[in-house]
Structure formats: C-alpha cells, structure tokens
C-alpha cells in the first residue's frame, strides 16, 4: 500500500509543477504551446493534483494502521 501512496504522491507533484508552469506561461505573455493547450493543462492539472494528493494521504494512513 505504501508504494501506491508514493506513486500517487509523485503524480500529484508532477501535476502541481505543470499547474505552476502554466501559470507562468500565461502571465509571461504568449504561451509556447498556445493559449488553448495551456489553459487545458491548467484546468486538468489542478483537480488532478488535489485528487491524487488526497488519495496518497488516504493510502498512507491506511498502510500505517495495518
């Protein structure tokens, strides 16, 4: 179970980095991949970050209680 939690936490970190990168791209002017793609990544990465982080915490707590 603990390995699954680490994998979910890794996905959460990557999605959070993508979210921050999109913010920087949008505020710097013209995004490198275009406005639509950058906004799409931004819209997907925030809920993915939150969901995977919460799931990782849930799995880690469950593995501690075993």
Buried (B, 14 or more C-beta within 10 A) or exposed (E): EEEBBEEBBEBBBBBBEBBEBBEEBBEEEEBEEEEEEBBEBBEBBBEBBEBBBEBBBEBBEEEEEE
